[in-house]
C-alpha cells in the first residue's frame, strides 16, 4: 500500500487577472522507503503540489478537487487542529531557503527543541538530547546548537533544516528545492547526506527541483511536470534511458555532460503557457518540434508505456524517432512560440 496517494488533485489561485489553475488533475503515489523526484520548469506546479499536501497554500490558494490520502486516510478536508497533528510528526518539510525558515532572534537549538516539545511532547532534557543526536546524524558539531542562523553558513543552515525535518521521525519528508541557494560543492554534500539518510533510515521522500540532473543522485522514481500536469512518470533509470515525452527529452538534452564532446547544449525555446488562460490541446505543443494539428486541439491522456512507465503524449509509438531527432539543435529551431 502506498504511504501517500494523490488522486486527481487540482489547485487554484485567485489573481487580479482571474483564476490560475496551478495544478490540474494530478495523480501519483509514494511508497514506504521510496524517494520520488518531481521536476519541471519554474511555474510548472511542483511546489504547489507539495504545499497542497501540507495545506500550506497562501490565502488566495485552494484545493479545488481531488484527494490526498496519507496512510489511506483522506487529509484533504482536515481542519487546522488535525493538520497540526500531521505536520512534523507524519509529514515534514525541508524548505528552499533555510535562512528564511529559521527565526533570526533565536538560536538553532532553541528552535529545534521547541518543535519536539510542542509537537512531540518531549521533555526539555529529552528534546536537547535528541537535538544533539540529530546534529550528529547530519554531520554538525553539537556546539552549533547555540548558534543563531546568521552565524552559520548556507550549508550548515540547510543541514540544520534537515535535522529539524527528522526530529519527530516522520513517515514522509518533502524537500522543496533544498539545494537551490547553495554553491555546487555544498550542494553535492547536502545531496549526498540526504541520499545517505534516505537509504539508511528508509525514509519516504518527495524531492522537488527544477534541475533534473539532481534527481539521478537521490531518487528512485521521477515525475516530470509541465504547466500544471504530469508529462511523464517512471523509475529514474527508465526516464533517463528512454524518455517518451518530448518535454522530458528536451530537459535531459539540456543537461551538461562530461561523457560527450559537444559544442553547446540543446535547449527548449519559448516559455510555458499562462495558466490563467483556457488551454486547449497539449500544453507543450507550442514548444514541441513534433506537434501536429491533433496536439493543438486534443489534450493527450496518460498512456501506459510499460508496467512502471506512463507518459502523456499522442505519439508514444514514435518516441524512438523523436528521441533521436531531439538531440539535434536544428530540431528545436524555428518553432513558433
Secondary structure, DSSP 8 states (H G I E B T S, - for coil): --SEEEEEEEEEEEETTEEEEEEEEEEEEE-TT-EEEEE-STTSSHHHHHHHHHT---TTEEEEEEEEEETTEE-TT--HHHHHHHBTTTEEEE-S-HHHHS-TTSBHHHHHHHHHHHHH---HHHHHHHHHHHHHHTT--GGGGG-BGGGS-HHHHHHHHHHHHHTT--SEEEEESTTTTS-HHHHHHHHHHHHHHHHHTT-EEEEEES-HHHHHHH-SEEEEEETTEEEEEEEHHHHHHS--SHHHHHHHHTS--SSS--SS-----S----TTS---S-TTGGG-TT--HHHHHS----EEEETTEEE--TTGGGHHHHHHHHTSHHHHTT---
